[in-house]
Amino acid sequence: MLKNGQIEDKEANQLQGEIDQKIFYLNMHTPTIELMDQKTKIAYYSELSEIFDRHELVHAVENTDF
């Protein structure tokens, strides 16, 4: 008899197989994530880049310690 929230063994095995396939795929095909530093994010992707000239903003951010 199943209690609330439990699944049958057959369904559990099927779900475990699907999870294992997805884990295997992720291990074989790792996503390429380009990490960027905080200064680059500010200079190119913040709201400040919409207000200030990009070259001036890059110069200001590069001369800031944070």
mmJSON file of the N, C-alpha and C atoms, coordinates in Angstrom:
{"data_MODEL":{"atom_site":{
"group_PDB":["ATOM","ATOM","ATOM","ATOM","ATOM","ATOM","ATOM","ATOM","ATOM","ATOM","ATOM","ATOM","ATOM","ATOM","ATOM","ATOM","ATOM","ATOM","ATOM","ATOM","ATOM","ATOM","ATOM","ATOM","ATOM","ATOM","ATOM","ATOM","ATOM","ATOM","ATOM","ATOM","ATOM","ATOM","ATOM","ATOM","ATOM","ATOM","ATOM","ATOM","ATOM","ATOM","ATOM","ATOM","ATOM","ATOM","ATOM","ATOM","ATOM","ATOM","ATOM","ATOM","ATOM","ATOM","ATOM","ATOM","ATOM","ATOM","ATOM","ATOM","ATOM","ATOM","ATOM","ATOM","ATOM","ATOM","ATOM","ATOM","ATOM","ATOM","ATOM","ATOM","ATOM","ATOM","ATOM","ATOM","ATOM","ATOM","ATOM","ATOM","ATOM","ATOM","ATOM","ATOM","ATOM","ATOM","ATOM","ATOM","ATOM","ATOM","ATOM","ATOM","ATOM","ATOM","ATOM","ATOM","ATOM","ATOM","ATOM","ATOM","ATOM","ATOM","ATOM","ATOM","ATOM","ATOM","ATOM","ATOM","ATOM","ATOM","ATOM","ATOM","ATOM","ATOM","ATOM","ATOM","ATOM","ATOM","ATOM","ATOM","ATOM","ATOM","ATOM","ATOM","ATOM","ATOM","ATOM","ATOM","ATOM","ATOM","ATOM","ATOM","ATOM","ATOM","ATOM","ATOM","ATOM","ATOM","ATOM","ATOM","ATOM","ATOM","ATOM","ATOM","ATOM","ATOM","ATOM","ATOM","ATOM","ATOM","ATOM","ATOM","ATOM","ATOM","ATOM","ATOM","ATOM","ATOM","ATOM","ATOM","ATOM","ATOM","ATOM","ATOM","ATOM","ATOM","ATOM","ATOM","ATOM","ATOM","ATOM","ATOM","ATOM","ATOM","ATOM","ATOM","ATOM","ATOM","ATOM","ATOM","ATOM","ATOM","ATOM","ATOM","ATOM","ATOM","ATOM","ATOM","ATOM","ATOM","ATOM","ATOM","ATOM","ATOM","ATOM","ATOM","ATOM","ATOM"],
"id":[1,2,3,4,5,6,7,8,9,10,11,12,13,14,15,16,17,18,19,20,21,22,23,24,25,26,27,28,29,30,31,32,33,34,35,36,37,38,39,40,41,42,43,44,45,46,47,48,49,50,51,52,53,54,55,56,57,58,59,60,61,62,63,64,65,66,67,68,69,70,71,72,73,74,75,76,77,78,79,80,81,82,83,84,85,86,87,88,89,90,91,92,93,94,95,96,97,98,99,100,101,102,103,104,105,106,107,108,109,110,111,112,113,114,115,116,117,118,119,120,121,122,123,124,125,126,127,128,129,130,131,132,133,134,135,136,137,138,139,140,141,142,143,144,145,146,147,148,149,150,151,152,153,154,155,156,157,158,159,160,161,162,163,164,165,166,167,168,169,170,171,172,173,174,175,176,177,178,179,180,181,182,183,184,185,186,187,188,189,190,191,192,193,194,195,196,197,198],
"type_symbol":["N","C","C","N","C","C","N","C","C","N","C","C","N","C","C","N","C","C","N","C","C","N","C","C","N","C","C","N","C","C","N","C","C","N","C","C","N","C","C","N","C","C","N","C","C","N","C","C","N","C","C","N","C","C","N","C","C","N","C","C","N","C","C","N","C","C","N","C","C","N","C","C","N","C","C","N","C","C","N","C","C","N","C","C","N","C","C","N","C","C","N","C","C","N","C","C","N","C","C","N","C","C","N","C","C","N","C","C","N","C","C","N","C","C","N","C","C","N","C","C","N","C","C","N","C","C","N","C","C","N","C","C","N","C","C","N","C","C","N","C","C","N","C","C","N","C","C","N","C","C","N","C","C","N","C","C","N","C","C","N","C","C","N","C","C","N","C","C","N","C","C","N","C","C","N","C","C","N","C","C","N","C","C","N","C","C","N","C","C","N","C","C","N","C","C","N","C","C"],
"label_atom_id":["N","CA","C","N","CA","C","N","CA","C","N","CA","C","N","CA","C","N","CA","C","N","CA","C","N","CA","C","N","CA","C","N","CA","C","N","CA","C","N","CA","C","N","CA","C","N","CA","C","N","CA","C","N","CA","C","N","CA","C","N","CA","C","N","CA","C","N","CA","C","N","CA","C","N","CA","C","N","CA","C","N","CA","C","N","CA","C","N","CA","C","N","CA","C","N","CA","C","N","CA","C","N","CA","C","N","CA","C","N","CA","C","N","CA","C","N","CA","C","N","CA","C","N","CA","C","N","CA","C","N","CA","C","N","CA","C","N","CA","C","N","CA","C","N","CA","C","N","CA","C","N","CA","C","N","CA","C","N","CA","C","N","CA","C","N","CA","C","N","CA","C","N","CA","C","N","CA","C","N","CA","C","N","CA","C","N","CA","C","N","CA","C","N","CA","C","N","CA","C","N","CA","C","N","CA","C","N","CA","C","N","CA","C","N","CA","C","N","CA","C","N","CA","C","N","CA","C","N","CA","C"],
"label_alt_id":[null,null,null,null,null,null,null,null,null,null,null,null,null,null,null,null,null,null,null,null,null,null,null,null,null,null,null,null,null,null,null,null,null,null,null,null,null,null,null,null,null,null,null,null,null,null,null,null,null,null,null,null,null,null,null,null,null,null,null,null,null,null,null,null,null,null,null,null,null,null,null,null,null,null,null,null,null,null,null,null,null,null,null,null,null,null,null,null,null,null,null,null,null,null,null,null,null,null,null,null,null,null,null,null,null,null,null,null,null,null,null,null,null,null,null,null,null,null,null,null,null,null,null,null,null,null,null,null,null,null,null,null,null,null,null,null,null,null,null,null,null,null,null,null,null,null,null,null,null,null,null,null,null,null,null,null,null,null,null,null,null,null,null,null,null,null,null,null,null,null,null,null,null,null,null,null,null,null,null,null,null,null,null,null,null,null,null,null,null,null,null,null,null,null,null,null,null,null],
"label_comp_id":["MET","MET","MET","LEU","LEU","LEU","LYS","LYS","LYS","ASN","ASN","ASN","GLY","GLY","GLY","GLN","GLN","GLN","ILE","ILE","ILE","GLU","GLU","GLU","ASP","ASP","ASP","LYS","LYS","LYS","GLU","GLU","GLU","ALA","ALA","ALA","ASN","ASN","ASN","GLN","GLN","GLN","LEU","LEU","LEU","GLN","GLN","GLN","GLY","GLY","GLY","GLU","GLU","GLU","ILE","ILE","ILE","ASP","ASP","ASP","GLN","GLN","GLN","LYS","LYS","LYS","ILE","ILE","ILE","PHE","PHE","PHE","TYR","TYR","TYR","LEU","LEU","LEU","ASN","ASN","ASN","MET","MET","MET","HIS","HIS","HIS","THR","THR","THR","PRO","PRO","PRO","THR","THR","THR","ILE","ILE","ILE","GLU","GLU","GLU","LEU","LEU","LEU","MET","MET","MET","ASP","ASP","ASP","GLN","GLN","GLN","LYS","LYS","LYS","THR","THR","THR","LYS","LYS","LYS","ILE","ILE","ILE","ALA","ALA","ALA","TYR","TYR","TYR","TYR","TYR","TYR","SER","SER","SER","GLU","GLU","GLU","LEU","LEU","LEU","SER","SER","SER","GLU","GLU","GLU","ILE","ILE","ILE","PHE","PHE","PHE","ASP","ASP","ASP","ARG","ARG","ARG","HIS","HIS","HIS","GLU","GLU","GLU","LEU","LEU","LEU","VAL","VAL","VAL","HIS","HIS","HIS","ALA","ALA","ALA","VAL","VAL","VAL","GLU","GLU","GLU","ASN","ASN","ASN","THR","THR","THR","ASP","ASP","ASP","PHE","PHE","PHE"],
"label_asym_id":["A","A","A","A","A","A","A","A","A","A","A","A","A","A","A","A","A","A","A","A","A","A","A","A","A","A","A","A","A","A","A","A","A","A","A","A","A","A","A","A","A","A","A","A","A","A","A","A","A","A","A","A","A","A","A","A","A","A","A","A","A","A","A","A","A","A","A","A","A","A","A","A","A","A","A","A","A","A","A","A","A","A","A","A","A","A","A","A","A","A","A","A","A","A","A","A","A","A","A","A","A","A","A","A","A","A","A","A","A","A","A","A","A","A","A","A","A","A","A","A","A","A","A","A","A","A","A","A","A","A","A","A","A","A","A","A","A","A","A","A","A","A","A","A","A","A","A","A","A","A","A","A","A","A","A","A","A","A","A","A","A","A","A","A","A","A","A","A","A","A","A","A","A","A","A","A","A","A","A","A","A","A","A","A","A","A","A","A","A","A","A","A","A","A","A","A","A","A"],
"label_entity_id":["1","1","1","1","1","1","1","1","1","1","1","1","1","1","1","1","1","1","1","1","1","1","1","1","1","1","1","1","1","1","1","1","1","1","1","1","1","1","1","1","1","1","1","1","1","1","1","1","1","1","1","1","1","1","1","1","1","1","1","1","1","1","1","1","1","1","1","1","1","1","1","1","1","1","1","1","1","1","1","1","1","1","1","1","1","1","1","1","1","1","1","1","1","1","1","1","1","1","1","1","1","1","1","1","1","1","1","1","1","1","1","1","1","1","1","1","1","1","1","1","1","1","1","1","1","1","1","1","1","1","1","1","1","1","1","1","1","1","1","1","1","1","1","1","1","1","1","1","1","1","1","1","1","1","1","1","1","1","1","1","1","1","1","1","1","1","1","1","1","1","1","1","1","1","1","1","1","1","1","1","1","1","1","1","1","1","1","1","1","1","1","1","1","1","1","1","1","1"],
"label_seq_id":[1,1,1,2,2,2,3,3,3,4,4,4,5,5,5,6,6,6,7,7,7,8,8,8,9,9,9,10,10,10,11,11,11,12,12,12,13,13,13,14,14,14,15,15,15,16,16,16,17,17,17,18,18,18,19,19,19,20,20,20,21,21,21,22,22,22,23,23,23,24,24,24,25,25,25,26,26,26,27,27,27,28,28,28,29,29,29,30,30,30,31,31,31,32,32,32,33,33,33,34,34,34,35,35,35,36,36,36,37,37,37,38,38,38,39,39,39,40,40,40,41,41,41,42,42,42,43,43,43,44,44,44,45,45,45,46,46,46,47,47,47,48,48,48,49,49,49,50,50,50,51,51,51,52,52,52,53,53,53,54,54,54,55,55,55,56,56,56,57,57,57,58,58,58,59,59,59,60,60,60,61,61,61,62,62,62,63,63,63,64,64,64,65,65,65,66,66,66],
"pdbx_PDB_ins_code":[null,null,null,null,null,null,null,null,null,null,null,null,null,null,null,null,null,null,null,null,null,null,null,null,null,null,null,null,null,null,null,null,null,null,null,null,null,null,null,null,null,null,null,null,null,null,null,null,null,null,null,null,null,null,null,null,null,null,null,null,null,null,null,null,null,null,null,null,null,null,null,null,null,null,null,null,null,null,null,null,null,null,null,null,null,null,null,null,null,null,null,null,null,null,null,null,null,null,null,null,null,null,null,null,null,null,null,null,null,null,null,null,null,null,null,null,null,null,null,null,null,null,null,null,null,null,null,null,null,null,null,null,null,null,null,null,null,null,null,null,null,null,null,null,null,null,null,null,null,null,null,null,null,null,null,null,null,null,null,null,null,null,null,null,null,null,null,null,null,null,null,null,null,null,null,null,null,null,null,null,null,null,null,null,null,null,null,null,null,null,null,null,null,null,null,null,null,null],
"Cartn_x":[0.841,0.0,0.892,0.582,1.364,0.801,1.69,1.279,1.31,0.783,0.711,2.104,2.291,3.569,4.512,4.186,5.044,4.688,5.672,5.439,5.835,5.318,5.621,7.045,7.578,8.96,9.205,8.244,8.4,8.547,7.706,7.776,9.063,9.474,10.712,11.915,11.941,13.044,13.07,11.884,11.801,12.316,11.897,12.353,13.858,14.352,15.784,16.581,16.058,16.723,16.771,15.673,15.644,16.629,16.692,17.632,19.065,19.352,20.7,21.096,20.151,20.438,20.76,20.015,20.25,21.592,21.935,23.231,24.358,24.21,25.218,25.385,24.266,24.327,25.041,24.716,25.361,26.856,27.241,28.662,29.414,28.741,29.395,29.355,28.389,28.206,28.123,29.235,29.218,28.934,28.091,27.779,28.986,29.103,30.178,29.632,30.161,29.734,30.913,30.666,31.722,31.601,32.573,32.57,33.22,32.636,33.234,33.332,34.294,34.495,33.438,33.381,32.374,32.502,33.715,33.924,33.359,33.538,33.005,31.486,30.901,29.448,28.9,29.553,29.093,29.231,30.36,30.63,29.731,29.332,28.595,27.133,26.78,25.436,24.614,25.145,24.37,23.585,22.713,21.951,22.857,24.013,24.962,25.433,25.493,25.941,24.93,23.701,22.692,22.776,23.379,23.448,24.75,25.864,27.191,27.759,28.682,29.427,30.222,30.191,30.81,32.309,33.018,34.469,34.76,33.97,34.163,33.831,32.798,32.407,33.469,34.003,35.079,36.277,36.643,37.778,37.521,36.317,35.995,36.0,35.447,35.383,36.772,37.615,38.957,39.815,39.511,40.285,39.658,38.757,38.082,38.489,38.743,39.083,37.847,37.368,36.289,36.308],
"Cartn_y":[-1.178,0.0,1.25,2.174,3.393,4.477,5.198,6.338,7.6,8.645,9.909,10.368,10.63,11.115,10.022,8.776,7.679,7.259,6.683,6.159,4.69,3.975,2.545,2.344,1.155,0.835,0.98,0.54,0.61,2.064,2.931,4.355,4.99,4.597,5.116,4.727,3.472,3.01,3.756,4.006,4.744,6.182,6.846,8.211,8.252,7.249,7.187,7.014,6.21,6.029,7.33,8.088,9.37,10.359,10.374,11.259,10.866,9.582,9.109,9.487,9.389,9.784,11.268,12.086,13.526,13.882,13.222,13.45,13.041,11.9,11.442,12.453,12.949,13.936,15.203,15.681,16.891,16.683,15.487,15.2,15.145,14.687,14.578,15.889,16.737,17.99,19.154,19.464,20.546,21.884,22.692,23.984,24.92,25.745,26.734,28.026,28.375,29.573,30.538,31.695,32.691,33.57,33.434,34.237,35.581,36.623,37.935,38.607,39.475,40.133,41.225,41.693,42.676,43.976,44.4,45.655,45.578,44.452,44.281,44.273,43.62,43.604,45.021,45.809,47.179,47.992,47.862,48.683,48.344,47.093,46.694,46.309,45.911,45.368,46.073,47.096,47.79,48.94,49.52,50.673,51.877,51.891,52.983,53.028,51.869,51.836,52.495,52.636,53.331,54.851,55.272,56.696,57.319,56.636,57.187,56.586,57.297,56.788,55.569,54.518,53.251,53.41,54.162,54.334,55.057,56.059,56.769,55.869,55.086,54.182,53.101,52.546,51.548,52.167,53.358,54.051,54.301,54.749,55.009,53.734,52.666,51.402,50.798,50.897,50.321,51.044,52.28,53.05,53.032,52.102,51.988,50.662,50.727,49.519,49.008,47.828,47.148,45.696],
"Cartn_z":[0.0,0.0,0.0,-0.886,-1.001,-0.091,0.506,1.332,0.474,0.988,0.281,-0.149,-1.452,-1.969,-2.44,-2.243,-2.675,-4.1,-4.791,-6.135,-6.156,-7.154,-7.269,-7.754,-7.481,-7.848,-9.345,-10.162,-11.62,-12.067,-11.54,-11.893,-11.355,-10.162,-9.579,-10.43,-10.889,-11.736,-13.069,-13.625,-14.886,-14.701,-13.642,-13.37,-13.094,-12.363,-12.081,-13.372,-14.302,-15.592,-16.385,-16.375,-17.075,-16.451,-15.141,-14.446,-14.777,-14.766,-15.087,-16.515,-17.469,-18.852,-18.942,-18.226,-18.259,-17.621,-16.541,-15.894,-16.827,-17.488,-18.434,-19.565,-20.119,-21.201,-20.735,-19.536,-19.023,-18.801,-18.354,-18.162,-19.484,-20.529,-21.838,-22.622,-22.348,-23.084,-22.1,-21.489,-20.512,-21.202,-20.607,-21.222,-21.158,-22.163,-22.163,-21.569,-20.449,-19.747,-19.733,-20.253,-20.293,-19.059,-18.185,-16.974,-17.256,-16.71,-16.882,-15.522,-15.424,-14.148,-13.932,-12.708,-12.31,-13.1,-13.38,-14.101,-15.522,-16.184,-17.539,-17.513,-16.518,-16.402,-16.258,-15.423,-15.205,-16.483,-17.155,-18.327,-19.503,-19.645,-20.844,-20.603,-19.403,-19.207,-18.135,-17.508,-16.486,-17.116,-16.339,-16.808,-17.051,-16.41,-16.631,-18.078,-18.725,-20.121,-21.054,-20.595,-21.392,-21.204,-20.112,-19.792,-20.274,-20.003,-20.302,-21.578,-22.177,-23.325,-22.871,-23.661,-23.251,-22.982,-23.8,-23.603,-22.291,-21.976,-20.708,-19.522,-19.663,-18.587,-18.365,-19.44,-19.322,-18.622,-19.014,-18.397,-16.907,-16.559,-15.17,-14.339,-14.891,-14.157,-14.0,-15.011,-14.921,-13.883,-13.622,-12.648,-11.267,-11.021,-9.744,-9.073,-7.806,-7.044,-6.333,-6.738,-6.021,-6.346],
"occupancy":[1.0,1.0,1.0,1.0,1.0,1.0,1.0,1.0,1.0,1.0,1.0,1.0,1.0,1.0,1.0,1.0,1.0,1.0,1.0,1.0,1.0,1.0,1.0,1.0,1.0,1.0,1.0,1.0,1.0,1.0,1.0,1.0,1.0,1.0,1.0,1.0,1.0,1.0,1.0,1.0,1.0,1.0,1.0,1.0,1.0,1.0,1.0,1.0,1.0,1.0,1.0,1.0,1.0,1.0,1.0,1.0,1.0,1.0,1.0,1.0,1.0,1.0,1.0,1.0,1.0,1.0,1.0,1.0,1.0,1.0,1.0,1.0,1.0,1.0,1.0,1.0,1.0,1.0,1.0,1.0,1.0,1.0,1.0,1.0,1.0,1.0,1.0,1.0,1.0,1.0,1.0,1.0,1.0,1.0,1.0,1.0,1.0,1.0,1.0,1.0,1.0,1.0,1.0,1.0,1.0,1.0,1.0,1.0,1.0,1.0,1.0,1.0,1.0,1.0,1.0,1.0,1.0,1.0,1.0,1.0,1.0,1.0,1.0,1.0,1.0,1.0,1.0,1.0,1.0,1.0,1.0,1.0,1.0,1.0,1.0,1.0,1.0,1.0,1.0,1.0,1.0,1.0,1.0,1.0,1.0,1.0,1.0,1.0,1.0,1.0,1.0,1.0,1.0,1.0,1.0,1.0,1.0,1.0,1.0,1.0,1.0,1.0,1.0,1.0,1.0,1.0,1.0,1.0,1.0,1.0,1.0,1.0,1.0,1.0,1.0,1.0,1.0,1.0,1.0,1.0,1.0,1.0,1.0,1.0,1.0,1.0,1.0,1.0,1.0,1.0,1.0,1.0,1.0,1.0,1.0,1.0,1.0,1.0],
"B_iso_or_equiv":[0.0,0.0,0.0,0.0,0.0,0.0,0.0,0.0,0.0,0.0,0.0,0.0,0.0,0.0,0.0,0.0,0.0,0.0,0.0,0.0,0.0,0.0,0.0,0.0,0.0,0.0,0.0,0.0,0.0,0.0,0.0,0.0,0.0,0.0,0.0,0.0,0.0,0.0,0.0,0.0,0.0,0.0,0.0,0.0,0.0,0.0,0.0,0.0,0.0,0.0,0.0,0.0,0.0,0.0,0.0,0.0,0.0,0.0,0.0,0.0,0.0,0.0,0.0,0.0,0.0,0.0,0.0,0.0,0.0,0.0,0.0,0.0,0.0,0.0,0.0,0.0,0.0,0.0,0.0,0.0,0.0,0.0,0.0,0.0,0.0,0.0,0.0,0.0,0.0,0.0,0.0,0.0,0.0,0.0,0.0,0.0,0.0,0.0,0.0,0.0,0.0,0.0,0.0,0.0,0.0,0.0,0.0,0.0,0.0,0.0,0.0,0.0,0.0,0.0,0.0,0.0,0.0,0.0,0.0,0.0,0.0,0.0,0.0,0.0,0.0,0.0,0.0,0.0,0.0,0.0,0.0,0.0,0.0,0.0,0.0,0.0,0.0,0.0,0.0,0.0,0.0,0.0,0.0,0.0,0.0,0.0,0.0,0.0,0.0,0.0,0.0,0.0,0.0,0.0,0.0,0.0,0.0,0.0,0.0,0.0,0.0,0.0,0.0,0.0,0.0,0.0,0.0,0.0,0.0,0.0,0.0,0.0,0.0,0.0,0.0,0.0,0.0,0.0,0.0,0.0,0.0,0.0,0.0,0.0,0.0,0.0,0.0,0.0,0.0,0.0,0.0,0.0,0.0,0.0,0.0,0.0,0.0,0.0],
"pdbx_formal_charge":[null,null,null,null,null,null,null,null,null,null,null,null,null,null,null,null,null,null,null,null,null,null,null,null,null,null,null,null,null,null,null,null,null,null,null,null,null,null,null,null,null,null,null,null,null,null,null,null,null,null,null,null,null,null,null,null,null,null,null,null,null,null,null,null,null,null,null,null,null,null,null,null,null,null,null,null,null,null,null,null,null,null,null,null,null,null,null,null,null,null,null,null,null,null,null,null,null,null,null,null,null,null,null,null,null,null,null,null,null,null,null,null,null,null,null,null,null,null,null,null,null,null,null,null,null,null,null,null,null,null,null,null,null,null,null,null,null,null,null,null,null,null,null,null,null,null,null,null,null,null,null,null,null,null,null,null,null,null,null,null,null,null,null,null,null,null,null,null,null,null,null,null,null,null,null,null,null,null,null,null,null,null,null,null,null,null,null,null,null,null,null,null,null,null,null,null,null,null],
"auth_seq_id":[1,1,1,2,2,2,3,3,3,4,4,4,5,5,5,6,6,6,7,7,7,8,8,8,9,9,9,10,10,10,11,11,11,12,12,12,13,13,13,14,14,14,15,15,15,16,16,16,17,17,17,18,18,18,19,19,19,20,20,20,21,21,21,22,22,22,23,23,23,24,24,24,25,25,25,26,26,26,27,27,27,28,28,28,29,29,29,30,30,30,31,31,31,32,32,32,33,33,33,34,34,34,35,35,35,36,36,36,37,37,37,38,38,38,39,39,39,40,40,40,41,41,41,42,42,42,43,43,43,44,44,44,45,45,45,46,46,46,47,47,47,48,48,48,49,49,49,50,50,50,51,51,51,52,52,52,53,53,53,54,54,54,55,55,55,56,56,56,57,57,57,58,58,58,59,59,59,60,60,60,61,61,61,62,62,62,63,63,63,64,64,64,65,65,65,66,66,66],
"auth_comp_id":["MET","MET","MET","LEU","LEU","LEU","LYS","LYS","LYS","ASN","ASN","ASN","GLY","GLY","GLY","GLN","GLN","GLN","ILE","ILE","ILE","GLU","GLU","GLU","ASP","ASP","ASP","LYS","LYS","LYS","GLU","GLU","GLU","ALA","ALA","ALA","ASN","ASN","ASN","GLN","GLN","GLN","LEU","LEU","LEU","GLN","GLN","GLN","GLY","GLY","GLY","GLU","GLU","GLU","ILE","ILE","ILE","ASP","ASP","ASP","GLN","GLN","GLN","LYS","LYS","LYS","ILE","ILE","ILE","PHE","PHE","PHE","TYR","TYR","TYR","LEU","LEU","LEU","ASN","ASN","ASN","MET","MET","MET","HIS","HIS","HIS","THR","THR","THR","PRO","PRO","PRO","THR","THR","THR","ILE","ILE","ILE","GLU","GLU","GLU","LEU","LEU","LEU","MET","MET","MET","ASP","ASP","ASP","GLN","GLN","GLN","LYS","LYS","LYS","THR","THR","THR","LYS","LYS","LYS","ILE","ILE","ILE","ALA","ALA","ALA","TYR","TYR","TYR","TYR","TYR","TYR","SER","SER","SER","GLU","GLU","GLU","LEU","LEU","LEU","SER","SER","SER","GLU","GLU","GLU","ILE","ILE","ILE","PHE","PHE","PHE","ASP","ASP","ASP","ARG","ARG","ARG","HIS","HIS","HIS","GLU","GLU","GLU","LEU","LEU","LEU","VAL","VAL","VAL","HIS","HIS","HIS","ALA","ALA","ALA","VAL","VAL","VAL","GLU","GLU","GLU","ASN","ASN","ASN","THR","THR","THR","ASP","ASP","ASP","PHE","PHE","PHE"],
"auth_asym_id":["A","A","A","A","A","A","A","A","A","A","A","A","A","A","A","A","A","A","A","A","A","A","A","A","A","A","A","A","A","A","A","A","A","A","A","A","A","A","A","A","A","A","A","A","A","A","A","A","A","A","A","A","A","A","A","A","A","A","A","A","A","A","A","A","A","A","A","A","A","A","A","A","A","A","A","A","A","A","A","A","A","A","A","A","A","A","A","A","A","A","A","A","A","A","A","A","A","A","A","A","A","A","A","A","A","A","A","A","A","A","A","A","A","A","A","A","A","A","A","A","A","A","A","A","A","A","A","A","A","A","A","A","A","A","A","A","A","A","A","A","A","A","A","A","A","A","A","A","A","A","A","A","A","A","A","A","A","A","A","A","A","A","A","A","A","A","A","A","A","A","A","A","A","A","A","A","A","A","A","A","A","A","A","A","A","A","A","A","A","A","A","A","A","A","A","A","A","A"],
"auth_atom_id":["N","CA","C","N","CA","C","N","CA","C","N","CA","C","N","CA","C","N","CA","C","N","CA","C","N","CA","C","N","CA","C","N","CA","C","N","CA","C","N","CA","C","N","CA","C","N","CA","C","N","CA","C","N","CA","C","N","CA","C","N","CA","C","N","CA","C","N","CA","C","N","CA","C","N","CA","C","N","CA","C","N","CA","C","N","CA","C","N","CA","C","N","CA","C","N","CA","C","N","CA","C","N","CA","C","N","CA","C","N","CA","C","N","CA","C","N","CA","C","N","CA","C","N","CA","C","N","CA","C","N","CA","C","N","CA","C","N","CA","C","N","CA","C","N","CA","C","N","CA","C","N","CA","C","N","CA","C","N","CA","C","N","CA","C","N","CA","C","N","CA","C","N","CA","C","N","CA","C","N","CA","C","N","CA","C","N","CA","C","N","CA","C","N","CA","C","N","CA","C","N","CA","C","N","CA","C","N","CA","C","N","CA","C","N","CA","C","N","CA","C","N","CA","C","N","CA","C","N","CA","C"],
"pdbx_PDB_model_num":[1,1,1,1,1,1,1,1,1,1,1,1,1,1,1,1,1,1,1,1,1,1,1,1,1,1,1,1,1,1,1,1,1,1,1,1,1,1,1,1,1,1,1,1,1,1,1,1,1,1,1,1,1,1,1,1,1,1,1,1,1,1,1,1,1,1,1,1,1,1,1,1,1,1,1,1,1,1,1,1,1,1,1,1,1,1,1,1,1,1,1,1,1,1,1,1,1,1,1,1,1,1,1,1,1,1,1,1,1,1,1,1,1,1,1,1,1,1,1,1,1,1,1,1,1,1,1,1,1,1,1,1,1,1,1,1,1,1,1,1,1,1,1,1,1,1,1,1,1,1,1,1,1,1,1,1,1,1,1,1,1,1,1,1,1,1,1,1,1,1,1,1,1,1,1,1,1,1,1,1,1,1,1,1,1,1,1,1,1,1,1,1,1,1,1,1,1,1]
}}}
